[in-house]
Amino acid sequence: MGKNRVTYELNANGIKSLPTNEIKVILRGADDLIMSGGRAMLAKILAGSKDKKLLELELNYSPVYGAFNGVSQKEILAKIDWMIIHHYLAIEYNGRLPLLVFTDKGWDIERETYANELMEKLLTAAENRTYEFVETLKDRNRGLILLLLDKIAESGNKELITILDAWQMIEVKKVRTNIHEVIALLEKVEDEPNINDNQEVISFSANKKWLSIPIETRRKLERNVWCVSCGDVVQIERYTVKDLSTGIVLEGKCKKCGRDVARVID
């Protein structure tokens, strides 16, 4: 049986490293191909190819379709091979064909990327009252869904309760329980704003101001925070949004060193 397998040879073509954003893009593209497609098809997605099979499979709807437009498929394939060599992706055979799979290392990154993407889509669906969007969340990876629910809880956004109610109705029991807990948390924070000083304060008004800023601008602001410890501009993570008399402030951790950082937004 082994001799009938389609063989492959990895060649990173001298690539020493890839920037974080490219790693995330490649992993996001791979998500649509796990155990169903291989390296060459992933390269075509990222190149924005008009390949007939790619279009038939509707892989041109990938959010990273054409992300490496203008880069040759050979160069893109070298980047993909670097990802495999450095254990962000792996190859497993299904019969004769070598197919892409996530490693734990790669999935940890992709899960965060995908959860952020779903969070933005959920916010848009809630705003437009297109609650049928929740049907696309059913039967997703459990770890991905739990991370998404964590992000919803952290957002403190009461306006998501209605769409959470709609989602809860179609889910399996375990996920339904998780959704119910998030709804209860959002309602509880709304009802009890004056909690102890040592507990985190979730401000709906601050989050509403933050979420009213276009996503592209929000991402730029997240990456433009001064860290005293690093002595440099860094990215803020694990942050909360709080009200100020002059605007809002992001309070969180430096992505480089883990120390406390803050970003005031007028």
C-alpha positions as YAML, in Angstrom:
chain: A
units: angstrom
residues:
- id: 1
  name: MET
  ca: [0.00, 0.00, 0.00]
- id: 2
  name: GLY
  ca: [2.82, 2.41, 0.97]
- id: 3
  name: LYS
  ca: [4.38, 2.38, -2.51]
- id: 4
  name: ASN
  ca: [1.14, 3.77, -3.97]
- id: 5
  name: ARG
  ca: [1.23, 6.85, -1.79]
- id: 6
  name: VAL
  ca: [1.80, 10.24, -3.38]
- id: 7
  name: THR
  ca: [5.21, 11.29, -2.14]
- id: 8
  name: TYR
  ca: [6.32, 14.79, -1.22]
- id: 9
  name: GLU
  ca: [9.55, 16.54, -0.31]
- id: 10
  name: LEU
  ca: [9.72, 19.56, 1.98]
- id: 11
  name: ASN
  ca: [11.90, 22.47, 0.86]
- id: 12
  name: ALA
  ca: [11.87, 25.76, 2.78]
- id: 13
  name: ASN
  ca: [14.23, 27.18, 0.14]
- id: 14
  name: GLY
  ca: [16.55, 28.80, 2.67]
- id: 15
  name: ILE
  ca: [13.83, 30.59, 4.68]
- id: 16
  name: LYS
  ca: [15.17, 31.22, 8.19]
- id: 17
  name: SER
  ca: [12.02, 32.61, 9.76]
- id: 18
  name: LEU
  ca: [8.54, 33.94, 8.99]
- id: 19
  name: PRO
  ca: [6.88, 37.02, 10.51]
- id: 20
  name: THR
  ca: [4.03, 36.33, 12.93]
- id: 21
  name: ASN
  ca: [1.40, 37.77, 10.59]
- id: 22
  name: GLU
  ca: [2.42, 35.37, 7.79]
- id: 23
  name: ILE
  ca: [2.32, 32.41, 10.19]
- id: 24
  name: LYS
  ca: [-1.24, 33.37, 11.15]
- id: 25
  name: VAL
  ca: [-2.27, 33.82, 7.50]
- id: 26
  name: ILE
  ca: [-0.93, 30.40, 6.48]
- id: 27
  name: LEU
  ca: [-2.61, 28.70, 9.44]
- id: 28
  name: ARG
  ca: [-5.92, 30.44, 8.65]
- id: 29
  name: GLY
  ca: [-5.72, 29.24, 5.06]
- id: 30
  name: ALA
  ca: [-4.90, 25.71, 6.20]
- id: 31
  name: ASP
  ca: [-8.01, 25.61, 8.39]
- id: 32
  name: ASP
  ca: [-10.23, 24.96, 5.37]
- id: 33
  name: LEU
  ca: [-8.01, 22.09, 4.21]
- id: 34
  name: ILE
  ca: [-7.44, 20.02, 7.35]
- id: 35
  name: MET
  ca: [-7.50, 16.35, 6.29]
- id: 36
  name: SER
  ca: [-9.05, 17.37, 2.97]
- id: 37
  name: GLY
  ca: [-6.28, 19.15, 1.05]
- id: 38
  name: GLY
  ca: [-2.54, 19.45, 0.80]
- id: 39
  name: ARG
  ca: [0.33, 21.88, 0.43]
- id: 40
  name: ALA
  ca: [-0.26, 22.72, -3.23]
- id: 41
  name: MET
  ca: [-3.90, 23.66, -2.71]
- id: 42
  name: LEU
  ca: [-2.99, 25.84, 0.28]
- id: 43
  name: ALA
  ca: [-0.42, 27.63, -1.89]
- id: 44
  name: LYS
  ca: [-3.12, 28.23, -4.51]
- id: 45
  name: ILE
  ca: [-5.51, 29.71, -1.91]
- id: 46
  name: LEU
  ca: [-2.86, 32.10, -0.62]
- id: 47
  name: ALA
  ca: [-1.84, 33.07, -4.15]
- id: 48
  name: GLY
  ca: [-5.43, 33.82, -5.15]
- id: 49
  name: SER
  ca: [-5.40, 31.18, -7.89]
- id: 50
  name: LYS
  ca: [-8.36, 30.72, -10.26]
- id: 51
  name: ASP
  ca: [-7.75, 26.95, -10.24]
- id: 52
  name: LYS
  ca: [-10.93, 25.13, -11.29]
- id: 53
  name: LYS
  ca: [-10.97, 22.69, -8.37]
- id: 54
  name: LEU
  ca: [-10.30, 25.51, -5.89]
- id: 55
  name: LEU
  ca: [-13.29, 27.45, -7.23]
- id: 56
  name: GLU
  ca: [-15.50, 24.34, -7.26]
- id: 57
  name: LEU
  ca: [-14.71, 23.79, -3.56]
- id: 58
  name: GLU
  ca: [-15.43, 27.51, -2.93]
- id: 59
  name: LEU
  ca: [-12.02, 27.93, -1.29]
- id: 60
  name: ASN
  ca: [-11.90, 31.39, -2.85]
- id: 61
  name: TYR
  ca: [-14.18, 32.42, 0.03]
- id: 62
  name: SER
  ca: [-11.36, 31.87, 2.51]
- id: 63
  name: PRO
  ca: [-10.65, 35.14, 4.38]
- id: 64
  name: VAL
  ca: [-6.98, 34.79, 3.36]
- id: 65
  name: TYR
  ca: [-7.62, 33.99, -0.32]
- id: 66
  name: GLY
  ca: [-5.04, 35.97, -2.30]
- id: 67
  name: ALA
  ca: [-3.22, 37.12, 0.86]
- id: 68
  name: PHE
  ca: [0.11, 36.47, -0.89]
- id: 69
  name: ASN
  ca: [-1.03, 37.84, -4.23]
- id: 70
  name: GLY
  ca: [2.00, 38.65, -6.36]
- id: 71
  name: VAL
  ca: [4.18, 36.01, -4.69]
- id: 72
  name: SER
  ca: [4.90, 32.94, -6.79]
- id: 73
  name: GLN
  ca: [3.32, 29.66, -5.73]
- id: 74
  name: LYS
  ca: [6.82, 28.21, -5.46]
- id: 75
  name: GLU
  ca: [7.76, 30.85, -2.89]
- id: 76
  name: ILE
  ca: [4.47, 30.34, -1.05]
- id: 77
  name: LEU
  ca: [5.06, 26.57, -0.99]
- id: 78
  name: ALA
  ca: [8.47, 27.21, 0.59]
- id: 79
  name: LYS
  ca: [6.74, 29.20, 3.34]
- id: 80
  name: ILE
  ca: [4.26, 26.35, 3.89]
- id: 81
  name: ASP
  ca: [7.12, 23.84, 4.04]
- id: 82
  name: TRP
  ca: [8.88, 26.04, 6.62]
- id: 83
  name: MET
  ca: [5.66, 25.87, 8.67]
- id: 84
  name: ILE
  ca: [5.70, 22.07, 8.50]
- id: 85
  name: ILE
  ca: [9.42, 21.80, 9.28]
- id: 86
  name: HIS
  ca: [8.91, 24.03, 12.34]
- id: 87
  name: HIS
  ca: [5.89, 22.04, 13.53]
- id: 88
  name: TYR
  ca: [3.07, 24.54, 13.00]
- id: 89
  name: LEU
  ca: [1.51, 22.12, 10.49]
- id: 90
  name: ALA
  ca: [2.01, 18.44, 9.78]
- id: 91
  name: ILE
  ca: [1.23, 15.94, 7.03]
- id: 92
  name: GLU
  ca: [-0.93, 12.86, 7.47]
- id: 93
  name: TYR
  ca: [-1.94, 10.38, 4.80]
- id: 94
  name: ASN
  ca: [-5.53, 9.53, 4.01]
- id: 95
  name: GLY
  ca: [-5.12, 6.58, 1.67]
- id: 96
  name: ARG
  ca: [-2.65, 7.71, -1.00]
- id: 97
  name: LEU
  ca: [-2.85, 11.45, -0.38]
- id: 98
  name: PRO
  ca: [-0.69, 13.55, 1.97]
- id: 99
  name: LEU
  ca: [-3.04, 15.99, 3.72]
- id: 100
  name: LEU
  ca: [-2.48, 18.93, 6.05]
- id: 101
  name: VAL
  ca: [-3.23, 18.76, 9.77]
- id: 102
  name: PHE
  ca: [-2.63, 21.16, 12.64]
- id: 103
  name: THR
  ca: [-0.06, 20.46, 15.30]
- id: 104
  name: ASP
  ca: [-0.94, 21.55, 18.85]
- id: 105
  name: LYS
  ca: [1.45, 24.48, 18.37]
- id: 106
  name: GLY
  ca: [-0.28, 25.59, 15.17]
- id: 107
  name: TRP
  ca: [-3.81, 25.06, 16.48]
- id: 108
  name: ASP
  ca: [-3.15, 27.22, 19.55]
- id: 109
  name: ILE
  ca: [-2.40, 30.13, 17.21]
- id: 110
  name: GLU
  ca: [-5.17, 29.41, 14.71]
- id: 111
  name: ARG
  ca: [-7.80, 28.98, 17.41]
- id: 112
  name: GLU
  ca: [-7.06, 32.51, 18.68]
- id: 113
  name: THR
  ca: [-7.13, 33.96, 15.14]
- id: 114
  name: TYR
  ca: [-10.38, 32.20, 14.27]
- id: 115
  name: ALA
  ca: [-12.06, 33.09, 17.58]
- id: 116
  name: ASN
  ca: [-11.29, 36.78, 16.96]
- id: 117
  name: GLU
  ca: [-12.71, 36.47, 13.45]
- id: 118
  name: LEU
  ca: [-15.90, 34.83, 14.74]
- id: 119
  name: MET
  ca: [-16.20, 37.49, 17.44]
- id: 120
  name: GLU
  ca: [-16.21, 40.24, 14.81]
- id: 121
  name: LYS
  ca: [-18.79, 38.36, 12.74]
- id: 122
  name: LEU
  ca: [-20.96, 37.82, 15.82]
- id: 123
  name: LEU
  ca: [-20.82, 41.54, 16.65]
- id: 124
  name: THR
  ca: [-21.84, 42.40, 13.10]
- id: 125
  name: ALA
  ca: [-24.67, 39.83, 13.15]
- id: 126
  name: ALA
  ca: [-25.94, 41.21, 16.47]
- id: 127
  name: GLU
  ca: [-25.82, 44.77, 15.17]
- id: 128
  name: ASN
  ca: [-27.67, 43.83, 11.97]
- id: 129
  name: ARG
  ca: [-30.00, 41.41, 13.80]
- id: 130
  name: THR
  ca: [-29.04, 38.60, 11.45]
- id: 131
  name: TYR
  ca: [-29.33, 36.02, 14.19]
- id: 132
  name: GLU
  ca: [-29.26, 33.11, 11.74]
- id: 133
  name: PHE
  ca: [-25.47, 33.55, 11.80]
- id: 134
  name: VAL
  ca: [-25.40, 31.38, 14.92]
- id: 135
  name: GLU
  ca: [-26.28, 28.35, 12.77]
- id: 136
  name: THR
  ca: [-22.74, 28.54, 11.37]
- id: 137
  name: LEU
  ca: [-21.32, 28.11, 14.89]
- id: 138
  name: LYS
  ca: [-22.97, 24.75, 15.53]
- id: 139
  name: ASP
  ca: [-20.70, 21.68, 15.47]
- id: 140
  name: ARG
  ca: [-17.52, 23.78, 15.51]
- id: 141
  name: ASN
  ca: [-14.44, 22.68, 17.42]
- id: 142
  name: ARG
  ca: [-15.32, 22.77, 21.14]
- id: 143
  name: GLY
  ca: [-12.09, 24.51, 22.15]
- id: 144
  name: LEU
  ca: [-12.72, 27.22, 19.55]
- id: 145
  name: ILE
  ca: [-16.26, 27.80, 20.79]
- id: 146
  name: LEU
  ca: [-15.20, 27.98, 24.45]
- id: 147
  name: LEU
  ca: [-12.55, 30.56, 23.53]
- id: 148
  name: LEU
  ca: [-15.16, 32.56, 21.61]
- id: 149
  name: LEU
  ca: [-17.48, 32.49, 24.63]
- id: 150
  name: ASP
  ca: [-14.61, 33.68, 26.85]
- id: 151
  name: LYS
  ca: [-14.10, 36.62, 24.51]
- id: 152
  name: ILE
  ca: [-17.81, 37.44, 24.61]
- id: 153
  name: ALA
  ca: [-17.77, 37.38, 28.41]
- id: 154
  name: GLU
  ca: [-14.65, 39.56, 28.52]
- id: 155
  name: SER
  ca: [-16.23, 42.08, 26.15]
- id: 156
  name: GLY
  ca: [-18.99, 42.86, 28.65]
- id: 157
  name: ASN
  ca: [-21.20, 43.67, 25.68]
- id: 158
  name: LYS
  ca: [-24.83, 43.43, 26.78]
- id: 159
  name: GLU
  ca: [-26.00, 43.84, 23.17]
- id: 160
  name: LEU
  ca: [-24.83, 40.28, 22.48]
- id: 161
  name: ILE
  ca: [-27.34, 38.72, 24.89]
- id: 162
  name: THR
  ca: [-30.13, 38.48, 22.28]
- id: 163
  name: ILE
  ca: [-27.95, 36.68, 19.73]
- id: 164
  name: LEU
  ca: [-26.61, 34.43, 22.51]
- id: 165
  name: ASP
  ca: [-30.23, 33.49, 23.31]
- id: 166
  name: ALA
  ca: [-30.74, 32.53, 19.67]
- id: 167
  name: TRP
  ca: [-27.49, 30.51, 19.65]
- id: 168
  name: GLN
  ca: [-28.41, 28.74, 22.88]
- id: 169
  name: MET
  ca: [-31.61, 27.38, 21.36]
- id: 170
  name: ILE
  ca: [-29.85, 25.34, 18.65]
- id: 171
  name: GLU
  ca: [-26.83, 24.03, 20.57]
- id: 172
  name: VAL
  ca: [-26.10, 20.73, 22.28]
- id: 173
  name: LYS
  ca: [-26.54, 20.57, 26.04]
- id: 174
  name: LYS
  ca: [-22.91, 21.20, 27.08]
- id: 175
  name: VAL
  ca: [-22.46, 24.24, 24.86]
- id: 176
  name: ARG
  ca: [-25.93, 25.46, 25.82]
- id: 177
  name: THR
  ca: [-24.82, 25.42, 29.45]
- id: 178
  name: ASN
  ca: [-21.69, 27.43, 28.60]
- id: 179
  name: ILE
  ca: [-23.74, 30.01, 26.67]
- id: 180
  name: HIS
  ca: [-26.19, 30.29, 29.56]
- id: 181
  name: GLU
  ca: [-23.30, 31.01, 31.95]
- id: 182
  name: VAL
  ca: [-22.03, 33.81, 29.70]
- id: 183
  name: ILE
  ca: [-25.51, 35.35, 29.44]
- id: 184
  name: ALA
  ca: [-25.84, 35.19, 33.23]
- id: 185
  name: LEU
  ca: [-22.45, 36.87, 33.62]
- id: 186
  name: LEU
  ca: [-23.34, 39.71, 31.27]
- id: 187
  name: GLU
  ca: [-26.65, 40.24, 33.05]
- id: 188
  name: LYS
  ca: [-24.99, 40.07, 36.47]
- id: 189
  name: VAL
  ca: [-22.36, 42.67, 35.59]
- id: 190
  name: GLU
  ca: [-25.15, 44.91, 34.33]
- id: 191
  name: ASP
  ca: [-27.09, 44.53, 37.57]
- id: 192
  name: GLU
  ca: [-24.14, 44.78, 39.97]
- id: 193
  name: PRO
  ca: [-21.70, 47.43, 38.73]
- id: 194
  name: ASN
  ca: [-20.36, 48.25, 42.22]
- id: 195
  name: ILE
  ca: [-18.31, 45.16, 42.96]
- id: 196
  name: ASN
  ca: [-15.31, 44.87, 45.25]
- id: 197
  name: ASP
  ca: [-12.18, 46.82, 44.38]
- id: 198
  name: ASN
  ca: [-10.14, 43.64, 43.96]
- id: 199
  name: GLN
  ca: [-12.46, 42.33, 41.23]
- id: 200
  name: GLU
  ca: [-12.38, 43.29, 37.56]
- id: 201
  name: VAL
  ca: [-14.84, 46.01, 36.57]
- id: 202
  name: ILE
  ca: [-16.45, 45.46, 33.18]
- id: 203
  name: SER
  ca: [-17.77, 48.71, 31.75]
- id: 204
  name: PHE
  ca: [-20.45, 48.36, 29.13]
- id: 205
  name: SER
  ca: [-20.22, 52.03, 28.16]
- id: 206
  name: ALA
  ca: [-16.43, 51.80, 27.68]
- id: 207
  name: ASN
  ca: [-16.74, 48.61, 25.62]
- id: 208
  name: LYS
  ca: [-19.44, 50.20, 23.50]
- id: 209
  name: LYS
  ca: [-17.14, 53.16, 22.74]
- id: 210
  name: TRP
  ca: [-14.28, 50.78, 21.95]
- id: 211
  name: LEU
  ca: [-16.36, 48.58, 19.65]
- id: 212
  name: SER
  ca: [-17.67, 51.66, 17.82]
- id: 213
  name: ILE
  ca: [-14.13, 52.27, 16.54]
- id: 214
  name: PRO
  ca: [-13.50, 50.54, 13.17]
- id: 215
  name: ILE
  ca: [-11.75, 47.19, 13.60]
- id: 216
  name: GLU
  ca: [-8.73, 48.23, 11.51]
- id: 217
  name: THR
  ca: [-8.19, 51.25, 13.78]
- id: 218
  name: ARG
  ca: [-8.65, 49.12, 16.91]
- id: 219
  name: ARG
  ca: [-5.97, 46.68, 15.72]
- id: 220
  name: LYS
  ca: [-3.57, 49.60, 15.07]
- id: 221
  name: LEU
  ca: [-4.22, 50.99, 18.54]
- id: 222
  name: GLU
  ca: [-3.58, 47.56, 20.10]
- id: 223
  name: ARG
  ca: [-0.17, 47.47, 18.41]
- id: 224
  name: ASN
  ca: [0.75, 51.03, 19.40]
- id: 225
  name: VAL
  ca: [1.17, 50.92, 23.19]
- id: 226
  name: TRP
  ca: [4.25, 52.14, 25.07]
- id: 227
  name: CYS
  ca: [5.85, 49.68, 27.49]
- id: 228
  name: VAL
  ca: [8.13, 51.28, 30.10]
- id: 229
  name: SER
  ca: [9.80, 47.94, 30.81]
- id: 230
  name: CYS
  ca: [10.66, 47.27, 27.16]
- id: 231
  name: GLY
  ca: [11.29, 50.93, 26.37]
- id: 232
  name: ASP
  ca: [9.46, 50.45, 23.10]
- id: 233
  name: VAL
  ca: [6.10, 50.47, 21.34]
- id: 234
  name: VAL
  ca: [4.48, 47.04, 21.82]
- id: 235
  name: GLN
  ca: [1.20, 45.19, 21.40]
- id: 236
  name: ILE
  ca: [-1.22, 45.06, 24.32]
- id: 237
  name: GLU
  ca: [-2.98, 41.77, 25.12]
- id: 238
  name: ARG
  ca: [-5.37, 40.39, 27.76]
- id: 239
  name: TYR
  ca: [-6.73, 43.90, 28.22]
- id: 240
  name: THR
  ca: [-9.90, 45.38, 29.65]
- id: 241
  name: VAL
  ca: [-11.53, 48.62, 28.49]
- id: 242
  name: LYS
  ca: [-12.42, 51.23, 31.11]
- id: 243
  name: ASP
  ca: [-14.02, 54.65, 31.08]
- id: 244
  name: LEU
  ca: [-12.09, 57.89, 31.58]
- id: 245
  name: SER
  ca: [-13.49, 61.40, 31.85]
- id: 246
  name: THR
  ca: [-11.74, 62.19, 28.56]
- id: 247
  name: GLY
  ca: [-12.40, 58.87, 26.77]
- id: 248
  name: ILE
  ca: [-11.41, 55.28, 27.46]
- id: 249
  name: VAL
  ca: [-8.29, 53.39, 28.49]
- id: 250
  name: LEU
  ca: [-7.04, 49.92, 27.58]
- id: 251
  name: GLU
  ca: [-5.37, 48.23, 30.56]
- id: 252
  name: GLY
  ca: [-3.57, 44.97, 29.91]
- id: 253
  name: LYS
  ca: [-0.26, 43.19, 29.48]
- id: 254
  name: CYS
  ca: [2.71, 43.77, 27.18]
- id: 255
  name: LYS
  ca: [2.88, 40.97, 24.61]
- id: 256
  name: LYS
  ca: [6.72, 40.99, 24.83]
- id: 257
  name: CYS
  ca: [7.44, 41.04, 28.55]
- id: 258
  name: GLY
  ca: [4.07, 40.48, 30.22]
- id: 259
  name: ARG
  ca: [4.25, 43.67, 32.33]
- id: 260
  name: ASP
  ca: [1.28, 45.99, 32.87]
- id: 261
  name: VAL
  ca: [0.68, 48.53, 30.08]
- id: 262
  name: ALA
  ca: [-2.07, 50.98, 29.27]
- id: 263
  name: ARG
  ca: [-3.28, 52.95, 26.25]
- id: 264
  name: VAL
  ca: [-5.46, 56.05, 26.64]
- id: 265
  name: ILE
  ca: [-7.84, 56.75, 23.75]
- id: 266
  name: ASP
  ca: [-9.44, 60.19, 23.62]
...
